[in-house]
Amino acid sequence: MDPPEVEDWADQDLLTKDEARDRLDDAIVRAQNRLAALQFPADEAEIRSVTRRLAAMESVRGEYDAYLHNQD
């Protein structure tokens, strides 16, 4: 009888918190650049959308920073 098949998590593409934060930092810079390029009032809806997204990403980055700071 063959042993039961067990998932090998080593083969999974999982991000570390450092890698996730680095990618998030890149996304924040792109959002900041996008926001700077938008013109009020023509792009008002897009400005609101990008502003909300940027605030959410910065909040998550703060959580990552707090987590990583507590790991030291």
Distance bins in CASP14 RR format, pairs under 12 A and 6 or more apart:
PFRMAT RR
TARGET T0000
AUTHOR 0000-0000-0000
RMODE 2
METHOD distances of the structure
MODEL  1
13 19 0 0 0 0 0 1 0 0 0 0 0
14 20 0 0 0 0 1 0 0 0 0 0 0
15 21 0 0 0 0 1 0 0 0 0 0 0
15 22 0 0 0 0 1 0 0 0 0 0 0
15 23 1 0 0 1 0 0 0 0 0 0 0
15 24 0 0 0 0 0 1 0 0 0 0 0
15 64 0 0 0 0 0 1 0 0 0 0 0
16 22 0 0 0 0 1 0 0 0 0 0 0
16 23 0 0 0 0 0 1 0 0 0 0 0
16 64 0 0 0 0 0 1 0 0 0 0 0
16 67 0 0 0 0 0 1 0 0 0 0 0
16 68 0 0 0 0 1 0 0 0 0 0 0
16 71 0 0 0 0 0 1 0 0 0 0 0
17 23 0 0 0 0 0 1 0 0 0 0 0
17 24 0 0 0 0 0 1 0 0 0 0 0
17 60 0 0 0 0 0 1 0 0 0 0 0
17 61 0 0 0 0 0 1 0 0 0 0 0
17 62 0 0 0 0 0 1 0 0 0 0 0
17 63 0 0 0 0 1 0 0 0 0 0 0
17 64 1 0 1 0 0 0 0 0 0 0 0
17 65 0 0 0 0 1 0 0 0 0 0 0
17 66 0 0 0 0 0 1 0 0 0 0 0
17 67 1 0 1 0 0 0 0 0 0 0 0
17 68 1 0 0 1 0 0 0 0 0 0 0
17 69 0 0 0 0 0 1 0 0 0 0 0
17 70 0 0 0 0 0 1 0 0 0 0 0
17 71 0 0 0 0 1 0 0 0 0 0 0
18 24 0 0 0 0 0 1 0 0 0 0 0
18 25 0 0 0 0 0 1 0 0 0 0 0
18 64 0 0 0 0 1 0 0 0 0 0 0
18 65 0 0 0 0 0 1 0 0 0 0 0
18 67 0 0 0 0 0 1 0 0 0 0 0
18 68 1 0 0 1 0 0 0 0 0 0 0
18 71 0 0 0 0 1 0 0 0 0 0 0
19 25 0 0 0 0 0 1 0 0 0 0 0
19 26 0 0 0 0 0 1 0 0 0 0 0
19 64 0 0 0 0 0 1 0 0 0 0 0
19 68 0 0 0 0 0 1 0 0 0 0 0
20 26 0 0 0 0 0 1 0 0 0 0 0
20 27 0 0 0 0 0 1 0 0 0 0 0
20 57 0 0 0 0 0 1 0 0 0 0 0
20 60 0 0 0 0 1 0 0 0 0 0 0
20 61 0 0 0 0 1 0 0 0 0 0 0
20 62 0 0 0 0 0 1 0 0 0 0 0
20 63 0 0 0 0 0 1 0 0 0 0 0
20 64 1 0 0 1 0 0 0 0 0 0 0
20 65 0 0 0 0 0 1 0 0 0 0 0
20 67 0 0 0 0 0 1 0 0 0 0 0
20 68 0 0 0 0 0 1 0 0 0 0 0
21 27 0 0 0 0 0 1 0 0 0 0 0
21 28 0 0 0 0 0 1 0 0 0 0 0
21 57 0 0 0 0 0 1 0 0 0 0 0
21 58 0 0 0 0 0 1 0 0 0 0 0
21 60 0 0 0 0 1 0 0 0 0 0 0
21 61 1 0 0 1 0 0 0 0 0 0 0
21 62 0 0 0 0 1 0 0 0 0 0 0
21 63 0 0 0 0 1 0 0 0 0 0 0
21 64 1 0 1 0 0 0 0 0 0 0 0
21 65 1 0 0 1 0 0 0 0 0 0 0
21 66 0 0 0 0 0 1 0 0 0 0 0
21 67 0 0 0 0 1 0 0 0 0 0 0
21 68 1 0 0 1 0 0 0 0 0 0 0
21 69 0 0 0 0 0 1 0 0 0 0 0
21 71 0 0 0 0 0 1 0 0 0 0 0
22 28 0 0 0 0 0 1 0 0 0 0 0
22 29 0 0 0 0 0 1 0 0 0 0 0
22 61 0 0 0 0 0 1 0 0 0 0 0
22 64 0 0 0 0 1 0 0 0 0 0 0
22 68 0 0 0 0 0 1 0 0 0 0 0
23 29 0 0 0 0 0 1 0 0 0 0 0
23 30 0 0 0 0 0 1 0 0 0 0 0
23 57 0 0 0 0 0 1 0 0 0 0 0
23 60 0 0 0 0 0 1 0 0 0 0 0
23 61 0 0 0 0 0 1 0 0 0 0 0
23 64 0 0 0 0 0 1 0 0 0 0 0
24 30 0 0 0 0 0 1 0 0 0 0 0
24 31 0 0 0 0 0 1 0 0 0 0 0
24 53 0 0 0 0 0 1 0 0 0 0 0
24 54 0 0 0 0 0 1 0 0 0 0 0
24 56 0 0 0 0 0 1 0 0 0 0 0
24 57 1 0 1 0 0 0 0 0 0 0 0
24 58 0 0 0 0 1 0 0 0 0 0 0
24 59 0 0 0 0 0 1 0 0 0 0 0
24 60 1 0 0 1 0 0 0 0 0 0 0
24 61 1 0 1 0 0 0 0 0 0 0 0
24 62 0 0 0 0 1 0 0 0 0 0 0
24 63 0 0 0 0 0 1 0 0 0 0 0
24 64 1 0 0 1 0 0 0 0 0 0 0
24 65 0 0 0 0 0 1 0 0 0 0 0
24 68 0 0 0 0 0 1 0 0 0 0 0
25 31 0 0 0 0 0 1 0 0 0 0 0
25 32 0 0 0 0 0 1 0 0 0 0 0
25 57 0 0 0 0 1 0 0 0 0 0 0
25 58 0 0 0 0 0 1 0 0 0 0 0
25 60 0 0 0 0 0 1 0 0 0 0 0
25 61 1 0 0 1 0 0 0 0 0 0 0
25 62 0 0 0 0 0 1 0 0 0 0 0
25 64 0 0 0 0 1 0 0 0 0 0 0
25 65 0 0 0 0 0 1 0 0 0 0 0
26 32 0 0 0 0 0 1 0 0 0 0 0
26 33 0 0 0 0 0 1 0 0 0 0 0
26 57 0 0 0 0 0 1 0 0 0 0 0
26 61 0 0 0 0 0 1 0 0 0 0 0
27 33 0 0 0 0 0 1 0 0 0 0 0
27 34 0 0 0 0 0 1 0 0 0 0 0
27 50 0 0 0 0 0 1 0 0 0 0 0
27 53 0 0 0 0 1 0 0 0 0 0 0
27 54 0 0 0 0 1 0 0 0 0 0 0
27 56 0 0 0 0 0 1 0 0 0 0 0
27 57 1 0 1 0 0 0 0 0 0 0 0
27 58 0 0 0 0 0 1 0 0 0 0 0
27 60 0 0 0 0 1 0 0 0 0 0 0
27 61 0 0 0 0 1 0 0 0 0 0 0
28 34 0 0 0 0 0 1 0 0 0 0 0
28 35 0 0 0 0 0 1 0 0 0 0 0
28 50 0 0 0 0 0 1 0 0 0 0 0
28 53 0 0 0 0 1 0 0 0 0 0 0
28 54 1 0 0 1 0 0 0 0 0 0 0
28 55 0 0 0 0 0 1 0 0 0 0 0
28 56 0 0 0 0 0 1 0 0 0 0 0
28 57 1 0 1 0 0 0 0 0 0 0 0
28 58 1 0 0 1 0 0 0 0 0 0 0
28 59 0 0 0 0 0 1 0 0 0 0 0
28 60 0 0 0 0 1 0 0 0 0 0 0
28 61 1 0 0 1 0 0 0 0 0 0 0
28 62 0 0 0 0 0 1 0 0 0 0 0
28 64 0 0 0 0 0 1 0 0 0 0 0
29 35 0 0 0 0 0 1 0 0 0 0 0
29 36 0 0 0 0 0 1 0 0 0 0 0
29 54 0 0 0 0 0 1 0 0 0 0 0
29 57 0 0 0 0 0 1 0 0 0 0 0
29 58 0 0 0 0 0 1 0 0 0 0 0
29 61 0 0 0 0 0 1 0 0 0 0 0
30 36 0 0 0 0 0 1 0 0 0 0 0
30 37 0 0 0 0 0 1 0 0 0 0 0
30 50 0 0 0 0 1 0 0 0 0 0 0
30 53 0 0 0 0 0 1 0 0 0 0 0
30 54 0 0 0 0 1 0 0 0 0 0 0
30 57 0 0 0 0 1 0 0 0 0 0 0
31 37 0 0 0 0 0 1 0 0 0 0 0
31 38 0 0 0 0 0 1 0 0 0 0 0
31 46 0 0 0 0 0 1 0 0 0 0 0
31 47 0 0 0 0 0 1 0 0 0 0 0
31 49 0 0 0 0 0 1 0 0 0 0 0
31 50 1 0 1 0 0 0 0 0 0 0 0
31 51 0 0 0 0 1 0 0 0 0 0 0
31 52 0 0 0 0 0 1 0 0 0 0 0
31 53 1 0 1 0 0 0 0 0 0 0 0
31 54 1 0 1 0 0 0 0 0 0 0 0
31 55 0 0 0 0 1 0 0 0 0 0 0
31 56 0 0 0 0 1 0 0 0 0 0 0
31 57 1 0 0 1 0 0 0 0 0 0 0
31 58 0 0 0 0 1 0 0 0 0 0 0
31 61 0 0 0 0 0 1 0 0 0 0 0
32 38 0 0 0 0 0 1 0 0 0 0 0
32 50 0 0 0 0 1 0 0 0 0 0 0
32 51 0 0 0 0 0 1 0 0 0 0 0
32 53 0 0 0 0 0 1 0 0 0 0 0
32 54 1 0 0 1 0 0 0 0 0 0 0
32 55 0 0 0 0 0 1 0 0 0 0 0
32 57 0 0 0 0 1 0 0 0 0 0 0
32 58 0 0 0 0 1 0 0 0 0 0 0
33 50 0 0 0 0 1 0 0 0 0 0 0
33 54 0 0 0 0 0 1 0 0 0 0 0
34 43 0 0 0 0 1 0 0 0 0 0 0
34 46 0 0 0 0 1 0 0 0 0 0 0
34 47 0 0 0 0 1 0 0 0 0 0 0
34 49 0 0 0 0 1 0 0 0 0 0 0
34 50 1 0 1 0 0 0 0 0 0 0 0
34 51 0 0 0 0 0 1 0 0 0 0 0
34 53 0 0 0 0 1 0 0 0 0 0 0
34 54 0 0 0 0 1 0 0 0 0 0 0
34 57 0 0 0 0 0 1 0 0 0 0 0
35 43 0 0 0 0 1 0 0 0 0 0 0
35 46 0 0 0 0 1 0 0 0 0 0 0
35 47 1 0 0 1 0 0 0 0 0 0 0
35 48 0 0 0 0 0 1 0 0 0 0 0
35 49 0 0 0 0 1 0 0 0 0 0 0
35 50 1 0 1 0 0 0 0 0 0 0 0
35 51 1 0 0 1 0 0 0 0 0 0 0
35 52 0 0 0 0 0 1 0 0 0 0 0
35 53 0 0 0 0 1 0 0 0 0 0 0
35 54 1 0 0 1 0 0 0 0 0 0 0
35 55 0 0 0 0 0 1 0 0 0 0 0
35 57 0 0 0 0 0 1 0 0 0 0 0
35 58 0 0 0 0 0 1 0 0 0 0 0
36 43 0 0 0 0 0 1 0 0 0 0 0
36 47 0 0 0 0 0 1 0 0 0 0 0
36 50 0 0 0 0 1 0 0 0 0 0 0
36 51 0 0 0 0 0 1 0 0 0 0 0
36 54 0 0 0 0 0 1 0 0 0 0 0
37 43 0 0 0 0 1 0 0 0 0 0 0
37 46 0 0 0 0 1 0 0 0 0 0 0
37 47 0 0 0 0 0 1 0 0 0 0 0
37 50 0 0 0 0 1 0 0 0 0 0 0
38 44 0 0 0 0 1 0 0 0 0 0 0
38 45 0 0 0 0 1 0 0 0 0 0 0
38 46 1 0 1 0 0 0 0 0 0 0 0
38 47 1 0 1 0 0 0 0 0 0 0 0
38 48 0 0 0 0 1 0 0 0 0 0 0
38 49 0 0 0 0 1 0 0 0 0 0 0
38 50 1 0 0 1 0 0 0 0 0 0 0
38 51 0 0 0 0 1 0 0 0 0 0 0
38 54 0 0 0 0 0 1 0 0 0 0 0
39 46 0 0 0 0 1 0 0 0 0 0 0
39 47 0 0 0 0 1 0 0 0 0 0 0
40 46 0 0 0 0 0 1 0 0 0 0 0
40 47 1 0 0 1 0 0 0 0 0 0 0
40 48 0 0 0 0 0 1 0 0 0 0 0
40 51 0 0 0 0 0 1 0 0 0 0 0
41 47 0 0 0 0 1 0 0 0 0 0 0
41 48 0 0 0 0 0 1 0 0 0 0 0
43 49 0 0 0 0 1 0 0 0 0 0 0
43 50 0 0 0 0 1 0 0 0 0 0 0
43 51 0 0 0 0 0 1 0 0 0 0 0
44 50 0 0 0 0 0 1 0 0 0 0 0
44 51 0 0 0 0 0 1 0 0 0 0 0
45 51 0 0 0 0 0 1 0 0 0 0 0
45 52 0 0 0 0 0 1 0 0 0 0 0
46 52 0 0 0 0 0 1 0 0 0 0 0
46 53 0 0 0 0 0 1 0 0 0 0 0
47 53 0 0 0 0 0 1 0 0 0 0 0
47 54 0 0 0 0 0 1 0 0 0 0 0
48 54 0 0 0 0 0 1 0 0 0 0 0
48 55 0 0 0 0 0 1 0 0 0 0 0
49 55 0 0 0 0 0 1 0 0 0 0 0
49 56 0 0 0 0 0 1 0 0 0 0 0
50 56 0 0 0 0 0 1 0 0 0 0 0
50 57 0 0 0 0 0 1 0 0 0 0 0
51 57 0 0 0 0 0 1 0 0 0 0 0
51 58 0 0 0 0 0 1 0 0 0 0 0
52 58 0 0 0 0 0 1 0 0 0 0 0
52 59 0 0 0 0 0 1 0 0 0 0 0
53 59 0 0 0 0 0 1 0 0 0 0 0
53 60 0 0 0 0 0 1 0 0 0 0 0
54 60 0 0 0 0 0 1 0 0 0 0 0
54 61 0 0 0 0 0 1 0 0 0 0 0
55 61 0 0 0 0 0 1 0 0 0 0 0
55 62 0 0 0 0 0 1 0 0 0 0 0
56 62 0 0 0 0 0 1 0 0 0 0 0
56 63 0 0 0 0 0 1 0 0 0 0 0
57 63 0 0 0 0 0 1 0 0 0 0 0
57 64 0 0 0 0 0 1 0 0 0 0 0
58 64 0 0 0 0 0 1 0 0 0 0 0
58 65 0 0 0 0 0 1 0 0 0 0 0
59 65 0 0 0 0 0 1 0 0 0 0 0
59 66 0 0 0 0 0 1 0 0 0 0 0
60 66 0 0 0 0 0 1 0 0 0 0 0
60 67 0 0 0 0 0 1 0 0 0 0 0
61 67 0 0 0 0 0 1 0 0 0 0 0
61 68 0 0 0 0 0 1 0 0 0 0 0
62 68 0 0 0 0 1 0 0 0 0 0 0
62 69 0 0 0 0 1 0 0 0 0 0 0
62 70 0 0 0 0 0 1 0 0 0 0 0
63 69 0 0 0 0 0 1 0 0 0 0 0
63 70 0 0 0 0 0 1 0 0 0 0 0
64 70 0 0 0 0 0 1 0 0 0 0 0
64 71 0 0 0 0 0 1 0 0 0 0 0
65 71 0 0 0 0 0 1 0 0 0 0 0
65 72 0 0 0 0 0 1 0 0 0 0 0
66 72 0 0 0 0 0 1 0 0 0 0 0
END
